[in-house]
Amino acid sequence: MAPLPDGFSYAEWNATYNALSFGIAAMGSATIFFWLQLPNVTKNYRTALTITGIVTLIATYHYIRIFNSWSEAFTVASKDGGDYAVQLTGAPFNDGYRYVDWLLTVPLLLIELILVMKLPQQETVSLSWKLGLASALMVALGYPGEIQEDLSVRWFWWCLSMIPFCYVVFTLTVGLAEAASKQPSSAAASLASAARYLTVFSWLTYPFVYMVKSVGLAGPAATMYEQVGYSLADVLAKAVFGVLIWAIAAEKSAVEESGKLLPN
């Protein structure tokens, strides 16, 4: 929980306010959608879709906490109908909620992808443990650098967190390529590949947003870019990714149901 810099313009404050509001709306509506879709997929994929909804529910809660913390850290007022003035209230802005959220949701994101691909049980358990622990380690290693002002310390922890990050990305792009191609239909295979690459793409945004304060950018602008960047990345990595998980589950359910209806 680092103190906020003074001197925010209304545009900088409002951009962050809107990004956090968007995060709440996207995650909340995604949660409702995923759980409403549970009866529409077969039991083989309900666990994956349930976890998808849990991920966005956890994210919704933490976005509400971040949004409230951001709102309480400022007073925004217009004097005599003029421009809005933004001032710090002295209340701390607790951005640590993001790391709590990531520590819980990032391993679950990978597990839901593995479950919806319906791999052999032994491979499912093995990959879930390996990717889950690697992704949790990645988040845990990133946090000490996030709260540091010393650039050399930030870079040190960034480099450490990139080790498990690279392992997870390699597994998604190479290790799961064969499994994705063996899905029961071409549509399911395409969706599984899209989910893998969306995960990689969205995850690649996090190290770059993390680097905003590591390349010398500071003050209100750096805080704004960080909050907006993380919010957009979260929506891609959780809500949009979740839609792909649902689409895979729906497609594979349809294939399985159609197979049961075929004459023997």
VOTORMI-450882 format. One record per residue (C-alpha): x, y, z; chain; residue number from 1. Coordinates in nm, 3 decimals. Layout:
REM VOTORMI-450882
x = X, y = Y, z = Z, chaine = A, num = NUM .
...
//
This chain:
REM VOTORMI-450882
x = 0.000, y = 0.000, z = 0.000, chaine = A, num = 1 .
x = 0.207, y = 0.293, z = -0.131, chaine = A, num = 2 .
x = 0.101, y = 0.657, z = -0.081, chaine = A, num = 3 .
x = -0.058, y = 0.820, z = -0.384, chaine = A, num = 4 .
x = 0.124, y = 1.109, z = -0.552, chaine = A, num = 5 .
x = -0.037, y = 1.449, z = -0.532, chaine = A, num = 6 .
x = -0.136, y = 1.658, z = -0.833, chaine = A, num = 7 .
x = -0.392, y = 1.439, z = -1.013, chaine = A, num = 8 .
x = -0.583, y = 1.612, z = -1.287, chaine = A, num = 9 .
x = -0.953, y = 1.539, z = -1.321, chaine = A, num = 10 .
x = -0.884, y = 1.353, z = -1.648, chaine = A, num = 11 .
x = -0.631, y = 1.122, z = -1.479, chaine = A, num = 12 .
x = -0.857, y = 1.058, z = -1.181, chaine = A, num = 13 .
x = -1.162, y = 1.001, z = -1.402, chaine = A, num = 14 .
x = -0.981, y = 0.759, z = -1.637, chaine = A, num = 15 .
x = -0.895, y = 0.537, z = -1.342, chaine = A, num = 16 .
x = -1.243, y = 0.575, z = -1.193, chaine = A, num = 17 .
x = -1.402, y = 0.464, z = -1.522, chaine = A, num = 18 .
x = -1.159, y = 0.174, z = -1.569, chaine = A, num = 19 .
x = -1.239, y = 0.039, z = -1.223, chaine = A, num = 20 .
x = -1.613, y = 0.087, z = -1.284, chaine = A, num = 21 .
x = -1.579, y = -0.103, z = -1.611, chaine = A, num = 22 .
x = -1.398, y = -0.383, z = -1.428, chaine = A, num = 23 .
x = -1.686, y = -0.419, z = -1.179, chaine = A, num = 24 .
x = -1.951, y = -0.420, z = -1.453, chaine = A, num = 25 .
x = -1.764, y = -0.665, z = -1.679, chaine = A, num = 26 .
x = -1.675, y = -0.912, z = -1.406, chaine = A, num = 27 .
x = -2.016, y = -0.897, z = -1.240, chaine = A, num = 28 .
x = -2.217, y = -0.947, z = -1.558, chaine = A, num = 29 .
x = -1.980, y = -1.226, z = -1.670, chaine = A, num = 30 .
x = -2.036, y = -1.410, z = -1.340, chaine = A, num = 31 .
x = -2.413, y = -1.403, z = -1.386, chaine = A, num = 32 .
x = -2.384, y = -1.519, z = -1.748, chaine = A, num = 33 .
x = -2.152, y = -1.811, z = -1.673, chaine = A, num = 34 .
x = -2.365, y = -1.950, z = -1.393, chaine = A, num = 35 .
x = -2.686, y = -1.909, z = -1.592, chaine = A, num = 36 .
x = -2.526, y = -2.122, z = -1.863, chaine = A, num = 37 .
x = -2.448, y = -2.416, z = -1.632, chaine = A, num = 38 .
x = -2.766, y = -2.612, z = -1.720, chaine = A, num = 39 .
x = -2.686, y = -2.573, z = -2.091, chaine = A, num = 40 .
x = -2.362, y = -2.775, z = -2.082, chaine = A, num = 41 .
x = -2.312, y = -3.141, z = -1.997, chaine = A, num = 42 .
x = -2.188, y = -3.244, z = -1.653, chaine = A, num = 43 .
x = -1.838, y = -3.303, z = -1.796, chaine = A, num = 44 .
x = -1.787, y = -2.928, z = -1.828, chaine = A, num = 45 .
x = -1.991, y = -2.784, z = -1.542, chaine = A, num = 46 .
x = -1.694, y = -2.782, z = -1.306, chaine = A, num = 47 .
x = -1.489, y = -2.576, z = -1.553, chaine = A, num = 48 .
x = -1.777, y = -2.332, z = -1.605, chaine = A, num = 49 .
x = -1.840, y = -2.310, z = -1.231, chaine = A, num = 50 .
x = -1.475, y = -2.221, z = -1.172, chaine = A, num = 51 .
x = -1.501, y = -1.962, z = -1.450, chaine = A, num = 52 .
x = -1.783, y = -1.794, z = -1.259, chaine = A, num = 53 .
x = -1.590, y = -1.816, z = -0.932, chaine = A, num = 54 .
x = -1.296, y = -1.639, z = -1.095, chaine = A, num = 55 .
x = -1.508, y = -1.346, z = -1.212, chaine = A, num = 56 .
x = -1.696, y = -1.337, z = -0.879, chaine = A, num = 57 .
x = -1.368, y = -1.304, z = -0.688, chaine = A, num = 58 .
x = -1.258, y = -1.036, z = -0.934, chaine = A, num = 59 .
x = -1.588, y = -0.849, z = -0.892, chaine = A, num = 60 .
x = -1.541, y = -0.840, z = -0.514, chaine = A, num = 61 .
x = -1.185, y = -0.713, z = -0.537, chaine = A, num = 62 .
x = -1.273, y = -0.453, z = -0.802, chaine = A, num = 63 .
x = -1.542, y = -0.318, z = -0.572, chaine = A, num = 64 .
x = -1.284, y = -0.293, z = -0.293, chaine = A, num = 65 .
x = -1.030, y = -0.120, z = -0.519, chaine = A, num = 66 .
x = -1.298, y = 0.116, z = -0.655, chaine = A, num = 67 .
x = -1.412, y = 0.211, z = -0.303, chaine = A, num = 68 .
x = -1.053, y = 0.263, z = -0.193, chaine = A, num = 69 .
x = -0.988, y = 0.487, z = -0.494, chaine = A, num = 70 .
x = -1.303, y = 0.692, z = -0.431, chaine = A, num = 71 .
x = -1.220, y = 0.737, z = -0.063, chaine = A, num = 72 .
x = -0.866, y = 0.855, z = -0.141, chaine = A, num = 73 .
x = -0.988, y = 1.169, z = -0.323, chaine = A, num = 74 .
x = -1.230, y = 1.454, z = -0.305, chaine = A, num = 75 .
x = -1.353, y = 1.579, z = -0.642, chaine = A, num = 76 .
x = -1.539, y = 1.909, z = -0.649, chaine = A, num = 77 .
x = -1.628, y = 2.188, z = -0.888, chaine = A, num = 78 .
x = -1.617, y = 2.541, z = -0.749, chaine = A, num = 79 .
x = -1.875, y = 2.781, z = -0.892, chaine = A, num = 80 .
x = -1.936, y = 2.559, z = -1.192, chaine = A, num = 81 .
x = -1.572, y = 2.565, z = -1.300, chaine = A, num = 82 .
x = -1.332, y = 2.282, z = -1.370, chaine = A, num = 83 .
x = -1.324, y = 1.989, z = -1.130, chaine = A, num = 84 .
x = -1.046, y = 1.996, z = -0.873, chaine = A, num = 85 .
x = -0.901, y = 1.670, z = -0.741, chaine = A, num = 86 .
x = -0.740, y = 1.654, z = -0.399, chaine = A, num = 87 .
x = -0.612, y = 1.371, z = -0.182, chaine = A, num = 88 .
x = -0.809, y = 1.305, z = 0.135, chaine = A, num = 89 .
x = -0.522, y = 1.135, z = 0.313, chaine = A, num = 90 .
x = -0.699, y = 0.799, z = 0.311, chaine = A, num = 91 .
x = -0.469, y = 0.525, z = 0.178, chaine = A, num = 92 .
x = -0.532, y = 0.366, z = -0.160, chaine = A, num = 93 .
x = -0.500, y = -0.010, z = -0.117, chaine = A, num = 94 .
x = -0.396, y = -0.160, z = -0.449, chaine = A, num = 95 .
x = -0.287, y = -0.478, z = -0.271, chaine = A, num = 96 .
x = -0.634, y = -0.614, z = -0.345, chaine = A, num = 97 .
x = -0.513, y = -0.680, z = -0.701, chaine = A, num = 98 .
x = -0.244, y = -0.918, z = -0.584, chaine = A, num = 99 .
x = -0.481, y = -1.098, z = -0.350, chaine = A, num = 100 .
x = -0.717, y = -1.134, z = -0.646, chaine = A, num = 101 .
x = -0.445, y = -1.261, z = -0.879, chaine = A, num = 102 .
x = -0.312, y = -1.508, z = -0.623, chaine = A, num = 103 .
x = -0.658, y = -1.666, z = -0.609, chaine = A, num = 104 .
x = -0.777, y = -1.632, z = -0.969, chaine = A, num = 105 .
x = -0.470, y = -1.684, z = -1.187, chaine = A, num = 106 .
x = -0.423, y = -2.053, z = -1.091, chaine = A, num = 107 .
x = -0.799, y = -2.107, z = -1.130, chaine = A, num = 108 .
x = -0.788, y = -1.957, z = -1.481, chaine = A, num = 109 .
x = -0.538, y = -2.219, z = -1.590, chaine = A, num = 110 .
x = -0.722, y = -2.501, z = -1.415, chaine = A, num = 111 .
x = -1.051, y = -2.415, z = -1.589, chaine = A, num = 112 .
x = -0.875, y = -2.430, z = -1.927, chaine = A, num = 113 .
x = -0.726, y = -2.769, z = -1.846, chaine = A, num = 114 .
x = -1.062, y = -2.903, z = -1.724, chaine = A, num = 115 .
x = -1.257, y = -2.789, z = -2.028, chaine = A, num = 116 .
x = -1.005, y = -2.958, z = -2.258, chaine = A, num = 117 .
x = -1.096, y = -3.291, z = -2.091, chaine = A, num = 118 .
x = -0.747, y = -3.439, z = -2.084, chaine = A, num = 119 .
x = -0.673, y = -3.781, z = -1.928, chaine = A, num = 120 .
x = -0.716, y = -3.766, z = -1.551, chaine = A, num = 121 .
x = -0.349, y = -3.812, z = -1.464, chaine = A, num = 122 .
x = -0.244, y = -3.539, z = -1.708, chaine = A, num = 123 .
x = -0.520, y = -3.309, z = -1.580, chaine = A, num = 124 .
x = -0.404, y = -3.345, z = -1.219, chaine = A, num = 125 .
x = -0.036, y = -3.306, z = -1.308, chaine = A, num = 126 .
x = -0.085, y = -2.997, z = -1.524, chaine = A, num = 127 .
x = -0.323, y = -2.838, z = -1.274, chaine = A, num = 128 .
x = -0.066, y = -2.865, z = -0.996, chaine = A, num = 129 .
x = 0.230, y = -2.754, z = -1.209, chaine = A, num = 130 .
x = 0.061, y = -2.457, z = -1.375, chaine = A, num = 131 .
x = -0.132, y = -2.359, z = -1.064, chaine = A, num = 132 .
x = 0.180, y = -2.347, z = -0.845, chaine = A, num = 133 .
x = 0.390, y = -2.177, z = -1.113, chaine = A, num = 134 .
x = 0.129, y = -1.903, z = -1.166, chaine = A, num = 135 .
x = 0.089, y = -1.847, z = -0.790, chaine = A, num = 136 .
x = 0.467, y = -1.820, z = -0.756, chaine = A, num = 137 .
x = 0.472, y = -1.568, z = -1.041, chaine = A, num = 138 .
x = 0.221, y = -1.344, z = -0.861, chaine = A, num = 139 .
x = 0.395, y = -1.381, z = -0.525, chaine = A, num = 140 .
x = 0.731, y = -1.282, z = -0.674, chaine = A, num = 141 .
x = 0.584, y = -0.979, z = -0.846, chaine = A, num = 142 .
x = 0.432, y = -0.818, z = -0.537, chaine = A, num = 143 .
x = 0.755, y = -0.721, z = -0.352, chaine = A, num = 144 .
x = 0.868, y = -0.525, z = -0.657, chaine = A, num = 145 .
x = 0.528, y = -0.361, z = -0.707, chaine = A, num = 146 .
x = 0.549, y = -0.182, z = -0.370, chaine = A, num = 147 .
x = 0.907, y = -0.063, z = -0.420, chaine = A, num = 148 .
x = 1.015, y = 0.280, z = -0.541, chaine = A, num = 149 .
x = 1.376, y = 0.170, z = -0.600, chaine = A, num = 150 .
x = 1.395, y = 0.086, z = -0.973, chaine = A, num = 151 .
x = 1.674, y = -0.170, z = -0.933, chaine = A, num = 152 .
x = 1.465, y = -0.360, z = -0.677, chaine = A, num = 153 .
x = 1.158, y = -0.346, z = -0.903, chaine = A, num = 154 .
x = 1.358, y = -0.489, z = -1.193, chaine = A, num = 155 .
x = 1.503, y = -0.764, z = -0.971, chaine = A, num = 156 .
x = 1.158, y = -0.891, z = -0.868, chaine = A, num = 157 .
x = 1.025, y = -0.846, z = -1.222, chaine = A, num = 158 .
x = 1.300, y = -1.076, z = -1.353, chaine = A, num = 159 .
x = 1.230, y = -1.336, z = -1.084, chaine = A, num = 160 .
x = 0.856, y = -1.338, z = -1.155, chaine = A, num = 161 .
x = 0.924, y = -1.381, z = -1.526, chaine = A, num = 162 .
x = 1.079, y = -1.726, z = -1.467, chaine = A, num = 163 .
x = 0.752, y = -1.901, z = -1.374, chaine = A, num = 164 .
x = 0.572, y = -1.672, z = -1.619, chaine = A, num = 165 .
x = 0.781, y = -1.805, z = -1.910, chaine = A, num = 166 .
x = 0.722, y = -2.164, z = -1.796, chaine = A, num = 167 .
x = 0.344, y = -2.115, z = -1.799, chaine = A, num = 168 .
x = 0.346, y = -1.939, z = -2.137, chaine = A, num = 169 .
x = 0.565, y = -2.213, z = -2.288, chaine = A, num = 170 .
x = 0.329, y = -2.483, z = -2.156, chaine = A, num = 171 .
x = 0.026, y = -2.304, z = -2.300, chaine = A, num = 172 .
x = 0.175, y = -2.243, z = -2.643, chaine = A, num = 173 .
x = 0.372, y = -2.566, z = -2.689, chaine = A, num = 174 .
x = 0.277, y = -2.818, z = -2.422, chaine = A, num = 175 .
x = -0.099, y = -2.798, z = -2.482, chaine = A, num = 176 .
x = -0.084, y = -2.760, z = -2.861, chaine = A, num = 177 .
x = -0.140, y = -3.131, z = -2.929, chaine = A, num = 178 .
x = -0.424, y = -3.156, z = -2.678, chaine = A, num = 179 .
x = -0.597, y = -2.855, z = -2.834, chaine = A, num = 180 .
x = -0.577, y = -3.010, z = -3.180, chaine = A, num = 181 .
x = -0.743, y = -3.333, z = -3.056, chaine = A, num = 182 .
x = -1.070, y = -3.174, z = -2.953, chaine = A, num = 183 .
x = -1.385, y = -3.352, z = -3.080, chaine = A, num = 184 .
x = -1.465, y = -3.097, z = -3.350, chaine = A, num = 185 .
x = -1.280, y = -2.839, z = -3.556, chaine = A, num = 186 .
x = -1.479, y = -2.562, z = -3.387, chaine = A, num = 187 .
x = -1.381, y = -2.688, z = -3.042, chaine = A, num = 188 .
x = -1.017, y = -2.716, z = -3.149, chaine = A, num = 189 .
x = -1.020, y = -2.360, z = -3.282, chaine = A, num = 190 .
x = -1.180, y = -2.229, z = -2.963, chaine = A, num = 191 .
x = -0.930, y = -2.416, z = -2.744, chaine = A, num = 192 .
x = -0.642, y = -2.265, z = -2.942, chaine = A, num = 193 .
x = -0.800, y = -1.921, z = -2.918, chaine = A, num = 194 .
x = -0.833, y = -1.960, z = -2.539, chaine = A, num = 195 .
x = -0.466, y = -2.057, z = -2.509, chaine = A, num = 196 .
x = -0.345, y = -1.767, z = -2.716, chaine = A, num = 197 .
x = -0.581, y = -1.517, z = -2.551, chaine = A, num = 198 .
x = -0.431, y = -1.621, z = -2.218, chaine = A, num = 199 .
x = -0.081, y = -1.563, z = -2.350, chaine = A, num = 200 .
x = -0.175, y = -1.229, z = -2.510, chaine = A, num = 201 .
x = -0.356, y = -1.096, z = -2.204, chaine = A, num = 202 .
x = -0.081, y = -1.215, z = -1.972, chaine = A, num = 203 .
x = 0.185, y = -1.039, z = -2.179, chaine = A, num = 204 .
x = 0.019, y = -0.707, z = -2.098, chaine = A, num = 205 .
x = 0.084, y = -0.746, z = -1.724, chaine = A, num = 206 .
x = 0.468, y = -0.737, z = -1.736, chaine = A, num = 207 .
x = 0.454, y = -0.427, z = -1.957, chaine = A, num = 208 .
x = 0.211, y = -0.249, z = -1.726, chaine = A, num = 209 .
x = 0.433, y = -0.349, z = -1.434, chaine = A, num = 210 .
x = 0.724, y = -0.185, z = -1.616, chaine = A, num = 211 .
x = 0.548, y = 0.154, z = -1.631, chaine = A, num = 212 .
x = 0.703, y = 0.258, z = -1.299, chaine = A, num = 213 .
x = 1.026, y = 0.072, z = -1.375, chaine = A, num = 214 .
x = 1.123, y = 0.290, z = -1.671, chaine = A, num = 215 .
x = 1.120, y = 0.613, z = -1.474, chaine = A, num = 216 .
x = 0.760, y = 0.718, z = -1.529, chaine = A, num = 217 .
x = 0.619, y = 0.847, z = -1.200, chaine = A, num = 218 .
x = 0.348, y = 1.063, z = -1.050, chaine = A, num = 219 .
x = -0.024, y = 1.066, z = -1.130, chaine = A, num = 220 .
x = 0.025, y = 0.967, z = -1.495, chaine = A, num = 221 .
x = 0.210, y = 0.647, z = -1.399, chaine = A, num = 222 .
x = -0.062, y = 0.555, z = -1.149, chaine = A, num = 223 .
x = -0.333, y = 0.616, z = -1.408, chaine = A, num = 224 .
x = -0.159, y = 0.407, z = -1.676, chaine = A, num = 225 .
x = -0.103, y = 0.125, z = -1.426, chaine = A, num = 226 .
x = -0.462, y = 0.113, z = -1.303, chaine = A, num = 227 .
x = -0.617, y = 0.140, z = -1.650, chaine = A, num = 228 .
x = -0.373, y = -0.113, z = -1.796, chaine = A, num = 229 .
x = -0.429, y = -0.371, z = -1.525, chaine = A, num = 230 .
x = -0.806, y = -0.326, z = -1.542, chaine = A, num = 231 .
x = -0.822, y = -0.383, z = -1.918, chaine = A, num = 232 .
x = -0.587, y = -0.682, z = -1.893, chaine = A, num = 233 .
x = -0.803, y = -0.833, z = -1.617, chaine = A, num = 234 .
x = -1.119, y = -0.806, z = -1.825, chaine = A, num = 235 .
x = -0.947, y = -0.982, z = -2.115, chaine = A, num = 236 .
x = -0.787, y = -1.250, z = -1.898, chaine = A, num = 237 .
x = -1.101, y = -1.329, z = -1.697, chaine = A, num = 238 .
x = -1.429, y = -1.216, z = -1.851, chaine = A, num = 239 .
x = -1.339, y = -1.254, z = -2.222, chaine = A, num = 240 .
x = -1.137, y = -1.568, z = -2.154, chaine = A, num = 241 .
x = -1.434, y = -1.703, z = -1.960, chaine = A, num = 242 .
x = -1.659, y = -1.653, z = -2.263, chaine = A, num = 243 .
x = -1.421, y = -1.873, z = -2.463, chaine = A, num = 244 .
x = -1.431, y = -2.138, z = -2.189, chaine = A, num = 245 .
x = -1.812, y = -2.131, z = -2.207, chaine = A, num = 246 .
x = -1.801, y = -2.152, z = -2.588, chaine = A, num = 247 .
x = -1.571, y = -2.457, z = -2.572, chaine = A, num = 248 .
x = -1.796, y = -2.624, z = -2.314, chaine = A, num = 249 .
x = -2.108, y = -2.548, z = -2.519, chaine = A, num = 250 .
x = -1.954, y = -2.678, z = -2.843, chaine = A, num = 251 .
x = -1.822, y = -2.999, z = -2.687, chaine = A, num = 252 .
x = -2.153, y = -3.055, z = -2.509, chaine = A, num = 253 .
x = -2.336, y = -3.023, z = -2.840, chaine = A, num = 254 .
x = -2.099, y = -3.272, z = -3.003, chaine = A, num = 255 .
x = -2.142, y = -3.520, z = -2.719, chaine = A, num = 256 .
x = -2.522, y = -3.484, z = -2.721, chaine = A, num = 257 .
x = -2.541, y = -3.529, z = -3.096, chaine = A, num = 258 .
x = -2.329, y = -3.844, z = -3.066, chaine = A, num = 259 .
x = -2.574, y = -3.991, z = -2.815, chaine = A, num = 260 .
x = -2.864, y = -3.925, z = -3.054, chaine = A, num = 261 .
x = -2.703, y = -4.109, z = -3.346, chaine = A, num = 262 .
x = -2.854, y = -4.454, z = -3.418, chaine = A, num = 263 .
x = -2.640, y = -4.753, z = -3.313, chaine = A, num = 264 .
//
